[in-house]
Amino acid sequence: MGKLLVGNAPCSWGTLEFEGVTGEQIGYSRMLDELAETGYTGTELGDWGYLPTDPDVLRGELDRRGLVMLAAFVPVALKYADKLDAGIAVAVKTARLVAAVASTPKPFIVLADHNGSEPVRTRLAGRIPPEAGLTESEWAVFAAGANRVAQRVFEETGLRTVYHHHCAGYVETPKEIATFLALTDPSKIGLVFDTAHYVYASGQTDVIGAMDRYADRIWYVHLKDCDPRIAAQARAEEWDYFTALEHGVFCELGRGCVDFPAVLRWLAARRYDGYVLVEHDVLPGMGEPRESARRSREYLRSIEPANFDNVLPGENRNAA
């Protein structure tokens, strides 16, 4: 494949998968134009209905910009068994759309908790104490639900599912990630490793140690940076998750504390041949998305290890 494959996503233009987020939204046509103009070749779907939901229309929008569909984020409140059937229906509907426009590599369904919907977890994001976690019986429901979502998605569309550990959800801390992976089927569910969510959730900057621990389950990677000063202030002043976002806890690549040169070396050493997805979570109206996207892409080019040139398609050891 030669060079590192890099995508970006609607969240970098202020379209976040949360209820109650308000503000003027950048239209999808402008977002896709700017994403392609700034050097990215793939995108995620974003909120259902943000990009066109007619497969022919969506395929045309992607093709004329030379973009591929990488994944679709699907939040499901997995803690609650009575919400699972509705969650499966949304996941399958979403998977059918992205499967209909799939190219190479095949897109993923990015399964996550219904992040930001539980008041306690939202208030404590970035500093979750053990007592705010799931009980043993709740973990059993949560993991079984995740397995069912992934199984149905695969049966209906042939797409694989990766789980997104995420602040303001029930799989946030390193221990929670490990528990989730231990309780779910490794043949059905991989992990999308998100560098900044790991740093903010754990208070640690050693993302390479984490990637080593989860290596066999990492099928997809989100590259996001975390501003350590804002993270520290958020913890000290007990901000909730959305307040931390408003203050820019997730910043442009290279401006925070994530060691991206080490991350790219890790990926190259493991012969990772999938896409990485750049994210710069912003709320509507924050910053200059196109220029932020451009700077992050230029930063990645400046640190890309030469040994990505030696990675051949199909040799990703992490993709099950």
C-alpha beads as a LAMMPS data file, in Angstrom:
LAMMPS data file: protein, C-alpha beads

320 atoms
319 bonds

1 atom types
1 bond types

-500.0 500.0 xlo xhi
-500.0 500.0 ylo yhi
-500.0 500.0 zlo zhi

Masses

1 110.0

Atoms # bond

1 1 1 0.000 0.000 0.000
2 1 1 2.970 2.334 0.372
3 1 1 2.032 5.299 2.510
4 1 1 -0.101 5.525 5.615
5 1 1 -3.827 5.623 4.793
6 1 1 -5.491 8.527 6.600
7 1 1 -9.132 9.536 6.934
8 1 1 -11.041 12.163 8.874
9 1 1 -14.610 12.396 10.104
10 1 1 -17.619 14.691 10.494
11 1 1 -16.837 15.170 14.198
12 1 1 -13.826 17.281 13.184
13 1 1 -16.308 19.665 11.549
14 1 1 -18.573 19.884 14.617
15 1 1 -20.984 17.043 13.883
16 1 1 -20.920 14.876 17.017
17 1 1 -22.990 11.797 17.817
18 1 1 -24.596 13.247 20.957
19 1 1 -28.146 14.267 21.740
20 1 1 -28.636 17.884 22.735
21 1 1 -25.596 19.304 20.923
22 1 1 -26.766 22.535 19.338
23 1 1 -25.336 25.154 17.002
24 1 1 -25.016 25.789 13.296
25 1 1 -23.929 22.639 11.508
26 1 1 -21.539 22.666 8.570
27 1 1 -23.257 20.995 5.618
28 1 1 -22.050 17.621 4.471
29 1 1 -21.068 18.801 0.995
30 1 1 -18.720 21.432 2.386
31 1 1 -17.383 18.979 4.955
32 1 1 -16.549 16.364 2.327
33 1 1 -15.019 18.986 0.031
34 1 1 -12.774 20.276 2.803
35 1 1 -11.886 16.799 4.016
36 1 1 -10.682 15.831 0.540
37 1 1 -8.973 19.186 -0.083
38 1 1 -6.901 18.841 3.089
39 1 1 -5.396 15.495 2.105
40 1 1 -7.666 12.759 3.459
41 1 1 -8.953 9.846 1.403
42 1 1 -11.530 8.312 3.735
43 1 1 -14.391 9.369 5.996
44 1 1 -16.796 7.945 8.538
45 1 1 -20.574 8.255 8.240
46 1 1 -21.254 10.499 11.240
47 1 1 -24.781 10.939 12.582
48 1 1 -27.428 9.021 10.681
49 1 1 -28.921 11.474 8.212
50 1 1 -25.947 13.834 8.107
51 1 1 -24.531 12.228 4.975
52 1 1 -27.053 10.986 2.379
53 1 1 -28.801 7.744 3.356
54 1 1 -29.591 6.750 -0.235
55 1 1 -26.713 4.414 -1.186
56 1 1 -26.535 5.617 -4.785
57 1 1 -26.389 9.263 -3.739
58 1 1 -23.844 8.566 -1.023
59 1 1 -21.658 6.529 -3.360
60 1 1 -21.718 9.363 -5.876
61 1 1 -20.694 11.934 -3.241
62 1 1 -17.767 9.755 -2.170
63 1 1 -16.646 8.741 -5.648
64 1 1 -16.495 12.229 -7.079
65 1 1 -14.137 13.249 -4.276
66 1 1 -12.054 10.078 -4.357
67 1 1 -13.127 9.072 -0.840
68 1 1 -13.848 5.701 0.734
69 1 1 -16.263 4.947 3.580
70 1 1 -14.301 3.719 6.574
71 1 1 -16.830 3.159 9.335
72 1 1 -20.078 4.180 10.965
73 1 1 -20.455 5.006 14.650
74 1 1 -23.443 3.306 16.319
75 1 1 -24.241 4.160 19.962
76 1 1 -26.271 1.565 21.877
77 1 1 -27.162 1.730 25.589
78 1 1 -25.840 -1.791 26.167
79 1 1 -26.377 -1.647 29.919
80 1 1 -30.118 -1.987 29.372
81 1 1 -31.381 -5.286 27.950
82 1 1 -34.714 -3.739 26.983
83 1 1 -32.950 -1.317 24.605
84 1 1 -30.934 -3.950 22.771
85 1 1 -33.395 -4.870 20.026
86 1 1 -33.763 -1.225 19.008
87 1 1 -29.976 -0.875 19.055
88 1 1 -29.530 -3.929 16.854
89 1 1 -32.041 -2.528 14.377
90 1 1 -30.111 0.749 14.134
91 1 1 -26.793 -1.083 13.788
92 1 1 -28.089 -3.310 10.988
93 1 1 -29.718 -0.380 9.160
94 1 1 -26.467 1.564 9.372
95 1 1 -24.366 -1.416 8.339
96 1 1 -26.512 -1.987 5.253
97 1 1 -25.880 1.576 4.128
98 1 1 -22.112 1.513 4.563
99 1 1 -21.887 -2.006 3.110
100 1 1 -23.706 -0.751 0.013
101 1 1 -20.967 1.832 -0.615
102 1 1 -18.070 -0.314 0.582
103 1 1 -14.782 -0.479 -1.245
104 1 1 -11.359 -1.565 0.010
105 1 1 -10.786 -1.866 2.889
106 1 1 -14.242 -2.925 4.072
107 1 1 -15.814 -0.464 6.511
108 1 1 -16.440 -1.251 10.164
109 1 1 -19.388 -0.714 12.408
110 1 1 -17.999 1.249 15.351
111 1 1 -20.127 0.168 18.285
112 1 1 -20.135 2.308 21.424
113 1 1 -22.130 2.934 24.543
114 1 1 -24.752 5.676 24.406
115 1 1 -22.050 8.096 25.521
116 1 1 -23.064 11.265 27.303
117 1 1 -26.506 9.935 28.238
118 1 1 -25.762 8.762 31.797
119 1 1 -25.527 11.829 34.089
120 1 1 -23.034 10.334 36.540
121 1 1 -20.669 9.021 33.892
122 1 1 -20.904 12.285 31.950
123 1 1 -20.145 14.329 35.074
124 1 1 -17.183 12.142 36.058
125 1 1 -15.630 11.627 32.613
126 1 1 -11.846 11.678 32.811
127 1 1 -11.832 10.747 36.503
128 1 1 -14.095 7.683 36.839
129 1 1 -13.884 5.999 40.270
130 1 1 -14.387 2.213 40.461
131 1 1 -17.727 2.573 42.250
132 1 1 -19.194 4.383 39.226
133 1 1 -18.721 1.332 37.020
134 1 1 -20.898 -1.581 36.056
135 1 1 -21.699 -4.419 38.438
136 1 1 -20.846 -8.006 37.527
137 1 1 -24.399 -8.694 36.385
138 1 1 -24.510 -5.460 34.403
139 1 1 -21.254 -6.379 32.685
140 1 1 -22.785 -9.701 31.642
141 1 1 -25.738 -7.908 30.016
142 1 1 -23.467 -5.306 28.426
143 1 1 -21.057 -7.814 26.888
144 1 1 -23.760 -10.201 25.710
145 1 1 -25.513 -7.299 24.015
146 1 1 -22.333 -6.232 22.252
147 1 1 -21.791 -9.775 20.990
148 1 1 -25.363 -9.897 19.674
149 1 1 -24.998 -6.585 17.846
150 1 1 -21.775 -7.717 16.205
151 1 1 -23.194 -11.108 15.266
152 1 1 -26.299 -9.639 13.639
153 1 1 -24.289 -7.023 11.755
154 1 1 -22.008 -9.708 10.367
155 1 1 -24.860 -12.060 9.460
156 1 1 -26.799 -9.320 7.679
157 1 1 -23.975 -7.453 5.928
158 1 1 -20.653 -9.260 6.322
159 1 1 -19.180 -6.237 8.108
160 1 1 -17.097 -6.569 11.262
161 1 1 -17.643 -4.605 14.450
162 1 1 -15.077 -2.716 16.528
163 1 1 -15.891 -1.295 19.940
164 1 1 -15.002 2.303 20.779
165 1 1 -13.844 2.871 24.358
166 1 1 -15.067 6.398 25.049
167 1 1 -15.227 8.993 27.820
168 1 1 -18.730 9.530 29.250
169 1 1 -19.605 5.898 28.520
170 1 1 -19.342 2.677 30.519
171 1 1 -16.149 1.489 28.784
172 1 1 -13.769 4.331 29.536
173 1 1 -10.970 3.370 31.914
174 1 1 -8.152 0.895 31.164
175 1 1 -9.719 -1.622 33.556
176 1 1 -13.093 -1.262 31.857
177 1 1 -11.518 -1.773 28.431
178 1 1 -9.798 -4.934 29.679
179 1 1 -13.019 -6.229 31.235
180 1 1 -14.997 -5.593 28.057
181 1 1 -12.428 -7.398 25.922
182 1 1 -12.310 -10.342 28.321
183 1 1 -16.095 -10.731 28.236
184 1 1 -16.635 -10.373 24.487
185 1 1 -15.955 -12.769 21.631
186 1 1 -12.634 -11.936 19.907
187 1 1 -13.929 -13.494 16.698
188 1 1 -16.868 -11.059 16.646
189 1 1 -15.607 -7.808 18.160
190 1 1 -12.342 -5.934 17.821
191 1 1 -11.268 -2.652 19.369
192 1 1 -10.950 0.743 17.773
193 1 1 -8.153 2.231 19.835
194 1 1 -8.593 5.965 20.386
195 1 1 -5.401 7.636 21.551
196 1 1 -6.939 10.695 23.244
197 1 1 -9.871 8.964 24.890
198 1 1 -7.356 6.573 26.428
199 1 1 -5.145 9.413 27.686
200 1 1 -7.991 11.496 29.116
201 1 1 -9.726 8.508 30.695
202 1 1 -6.591 7.028 32.237
203 1 1 -4.602 10.132 33.122
204 1 1 -1.662 8.317 31.509
205 1 1 0.326 9.210 28.403
206 1 1 1.727 5.721 27.751
207 1 1 -0.494 4.832 24.824
208 1 1 2.100 2.390 23.469
209 1 1 1.862 0.284 26.609
210 1 1 -1.902 0.202 26.166
211 1 1 -1.644 -0.687 22.490
212 1 1 0.706 -3.526 23.389
213 1 1 -1.821 -4.843 25.933
214 1 1 -4.724 -4.733 23.490
215 1 1 -2.738 -5.500 20.330
216 1 1 -4.560 -8.681 19.361
217 1 1 -7.917 -6.874 19.421
218 1 1 -6.948 -3.583 17.733
219 1 1 -8.514 -3.683 14.260
220 1 1 -8.870 0.076 13.700
221 1 1 -7.251 3.224 15.111
222 1 1 -8.501 6.742 15.849
223 1 1 -5.741 9.348 16.114
224 1 1 -6.764 12.143 18.448
225 1 1 -4.689 14.375 20.718
226 1 1 -5.304 15.484 24.298
227 1 1 -4.256 18.797 25.832
228 1 1 -2.782 17.857 29.236
229 1 1 -3.304 21.332 30.727
230 1 1 -6.985 21.369 29.889
231 1 1 -7.368 17.771 31.049
232 1 1 -5.776 18.674 34.387
233 1 1 -8.007 21.728 34.730
234 1 1 -11.077 19.636 33.889
235 1 1 -10.231 17.201 36.668
236 1 1 -9.366 19.937 39.171
237 1 1 -12.545 21.922 38.481
238 1 1 -14.690 18.796 38.050
239 1 1 -15.972 19.670 34.605
240 1 1 -18.366 17.320 32.909
241 1 1 -17.493 15.796 29.550
242 1 1 -19.142 18.447 27.413
243 1 1 -17.520 21.304 29.342
244 1 1 -14.144 19.693 28.746
245 1 1 -14.952 19.469 25.024
246 1 1 -15.948 23.137 24.942
247 1 1 -12.578 24.060 26.446
248 1 1 -10.675 22.011 23.829
249 1 1 -9.512 18.981 25.793
250 1 1 -9.136 17.221 22.423
251 1 1 -6.798 19.341 20.325
252 1 1 -5.122 19.216 16.931
253 1 1 -2.575 16.473 16.421
254 1 1 0.853 17.418 17.698
255 1 1 -0.438 20.031 20.139
256 1 1 -1.146 17.703 23.044
257 1 1 0.611 14.918 24.889
258 1 1 0.062 11.875 22.650
259 1 1 3.348 10.525 21.279
260 1 1 2.245 10.141 17.670
261 1 1 5.700 9.317 16.271
262 1 1 5.716 6.319 18.625
263 1 1 2.157 5.384 17.624
264 1 1 3.039 5.404 13.920
265 1 1 6.196 3.394 14.570
266 1 1 4.076 0.859 16.476
267 1 1 1.633 0.570 13.583
268 1 1 4.419 0.202 11.034
269 1 1 6.191 -2.440 13.124
270 1 1 2.987 -4.467 13.337
271 1 1 2.432 -4.079 9.597
272 1 1 -0.878 -2.311 10.074
273 1 1 -2.363 -1.833 6.613
274 1 1 -5.751 -0.315 7.414
275 1 1 -6.781 3.304 7.697
276 1 1 -6.140 5.524 10.665
277 1 1 -8.783 8.151 11.347
278 1 1 -7.875 11.655 12.483
279 1 1 -10.405 13.216 14.834
280 1 1 -10.486 16.670 16.357
281 1 1 -13.755 16.678 18.311
282 1 1 -15.227 20.148 18.270
283 1 1 -18.687 21.481 19.025
284 1 1 -20.528 23.386 16.285
285 1 1 -18.936 26.776 15.662
286 1 1 -15.620 25.983 17.350
287 1 1 -12.380 26.823 15.557
288 1 1 -11.552 26.532 11.863
289 1 1 -12.173 22.889 10.929
290 1 1 -10.590 22.972 7.475
291 1 1 -7.348 24.534 8.694
292 1 1 -7.225 22.258 11.726
293 1 1 -7.669 19.249 9.451
294 1 1 -4.924 20.537 7.146
295 1 1 -2.475 21.102 10.006
296 1 1 -3.133 17.654 11.477
297 1 1 -2.602 15.989 8.085
298 1 1 0.633 17.899 7.510
299 1 1 1.802 16.927 10.985
300 1 1 1.243 13.228 10.236
301 1 1 3.186 13.524 6.988
302 1 1 6.075 15.068 8.898
303 1 1 6.369 12.117 11.269
304 1 1 5.349 9.192 9.066
305 1 1 7.926 6.409 9.397
306 1 1 9.617 5.362 6.193
307 1 1 8.956 1.680 6.852
308 1 1 5.286 2.125 5.949
309 1 1 6.597 1.832 2.393
310 1 1 7.358 -1.819 3.104
311 1 1 3.874 -2.763 4.313
312 1 1 1.947 -4.732 1.729
313 1 1 -1.855 -5.036 1.524
314 1 1 -3.215 -7.982 3.457
315 1 1 -0.303 -8.168 5.898
316 1 1 -1.975 -6.433 8.836
317 1 1 -1.337 -8.799 11.715
318 1 1 -3.979 -7.143 13.882
319 1 1 -6.989 -7.636 11.602
320 1 1 -8.718 -10.853 12.498

Bonds

1 1 1 2
2 1 2 3
3 1 3 4
4 1 4 5
5 1 5 6
6 1 6 7
7 1 7 8
8 1 8 9
9 1 9 10
10 1 10 11
11 1 11 12
12 1 12 13
13 1 13 14
14 1 14 15
15 1 15 16
16 1 16 17
17 1 17 18
18 1 18 19
19 1 19 20
20 1 20 21
21 1 21 22
22 1 22 23
23 1 23 24
24 1 24 25
25 1 25 26
26 1 26 27
27 1 27 28
28 1 28 29
29 1 29 30
30 1 30 31
31 1 31 32
32 1 32 33
33 1 33 34
34 1 34 35
35 1 35 36
36 1 36 37
37 1 37 38
38 1 38 39
39 1 39 40
40 1 40 41
41 1 41 42
42 1 42 43
43 1 43 44
44 1 44 45
45 1 45 46
46 1 46 47
47 1 47 48
48 1 48 49
49 1 49 50
50 1 50 51
51 1 51 52
52 1 52 53
53 1 53 54
54 1 54 55
55 1 55 56
56 1 56 57
57 1 57 58
58 1 58 59
59 1 59 60
60 1 60 61
61 1 61 62
62 1 62 63
63 1 63 64
64 1 64 65
65 1 65 66
66 1 66 67
67 1 67 68
68 1 68 69
69 1 69 70
70 1 70 71
71 1 71 72
72 1 72 73
73 1 73 74
74 1 74 75
75 1 75 76
76 1 76 77
77 1 77 78
78 1 78 79
79 1 79 80
80 1 80 81
81 1 81 82
82 1 82 83
83 1 83 84
84 1 84 85
85 1 85 86
86 1 86 87
87 1 87 88
88 1 88 89
89 1 89 90
90 1 90 91
91 1 91 92
92 1 92 93
93 1 93 94
94 1 94 95
95 1 95 96
96 1 96 97
97 1 97 98
98 1 98 99
99 1 99 100
100 1 100 101
101 1 101 102
102 1 102 103
103 1 103 104
104 1 104 105
105 1 105 106
106 1 106 107
107 1 107 108
108 1 108 109
109 1 109 110
110 1 110 111
111 1 111 112
112 1 112 113
113 1 113 114
114 1 114 115
115 1 115 116
116 1 116 117
117 1 117 118
118 1 118 119
119 1 119 120
120 1 120 121
121 1 121 122
122 1 122 123
123 1 123 124
124 1 124 125
125 1 125 126
126 1 126 127
127 1 127 128
128 1 128 129
129 1 129 130
130 1 130 131
131 1 131 132
132 1 132 133
133 1 133 134
134 1 134 135
135 1 135 136
136 1 136 137
137 1 137 138
138 1 138 139
139 1 139 140
140 1 140 141
141 1 141 142
142 1 142 143
143 1 143 144
144 1 144 145
145 1 145 146
146 1 146 147
147 1 147 148
148 1 148 149
149 1 149 150
150 1 150 151
151 1 151 152
152 1 152 153
153 1 153 154
154 1 154 155
155 1 155 156
156 1 156 157
157 1 157 158
158 1 158 159
159 1 159 160
160 1 160 161
161 1 161 162
162 1 162 163
163 1 163 164
164 1 164 165
165 1 165 166
166 1 166 167
167 1 167 168
168 1 168 169
169 1 169 170
170 1 170 171
171 1 171 172
172 1 172 173
173 1 173 174
174 1 174 175
175 1 175 176
176 1 176 177
177 1 177 178
178 1 178 179
179 1 179 180
180 1 180 181
181 1 181 182
182 1 182 183
183 1 183 184
184 1 184 185
185 1 185 186
186 1 186 187
187 1 187 188
188 1 188 189
189 1 189 190
190 1 190 191
191 1 191 192
192 1 192 193
193 1 193 194
194 1 194 195
195 1 195 196
196 1 196 197
197 1 197 198
198 1 198 199
199 1 199 200
200 1 200 201
201 1 201 202
202 1 202 203
203 1 203 204
204 1 204 205
205 1 205 206
206 1 206 207
207 1 207 208
208 1 208 209
209 1 209 210
210 1 210 211
211 1 211 212
212 1 212 213
213 1 213 214
214 1 214 215
215 1 215 216
216 1 216 217
217 1 217 218
218 1 218 219
219 1 219 220
220 1 220 221
221 1 221 222
222 1 222 223
223 1 223 224
224 1 224 225
225 1 225 226
226 1 226 227
227 1 227 228
228 1 228 229
229 1 229 230
230 1 230 231
231 1 231 232
232 1 232 233
233 1 233 234
234 1 234 235
235 1 235 236
236 1 236 237
237 1 237 238
238 1 238 239
239 1 239 240
240 1 240 241
241 1 241 242
242 1 242 243
243 1 243 244
244 1 244 245
245 1 245 246
246 1 246 247
247 1 247 248
248 1 248 249
249 1 249 250
250 1 250 251
251 1 251 252
252 1 252 253
253 1 253 254
254 1 254 255
255 1 255 256
256 1 256 257
257 1 257 258
258 1 258 259
259 1 259 260
260 1 260 261
261 1 261 262
262 1 262 263
263 1 263 264
264 1 264 265
265 1 265 266
266 1 266 267
267 1 267 268
268 1 268 269
269 1 269 270
270 1 270 271
271 1 271 272
272 1 272 273
273 1 273 274
274 1 274 275
275 1 275 276
276 1 276 277
277 1 277 278
278 1 278 279
279 1 279 280
280 1 280 281
281 1 281 282
282 1 282 283
283 1 283 284
284 1 284 285
285 1 285 286
286 1 286 287
287 1 287 288
288 1 288 289
289 1 289 290
290 1 290 291
291 1 291 292
292 1 292 293
293 1 293 294
294 1 294 295
295 1 295 296
296 1 296 297
297 1 297 298
298 1 298 299
299 1 299 300
300 1 300 301
301 1 301 302
302 1 302 303
303 1 303 304
304 1 304 305
305 1 305 306
306 1 306 307
307 1 307 308
308 1 308 309
309 1 309 310
310 1 310 311
311 1 311 312
312 1 312 313
313 1 313 314
314 1 314 315
315 1 315 316
316 1 316 317
317 1 317 318
318 1 318 319
319 1 319 320
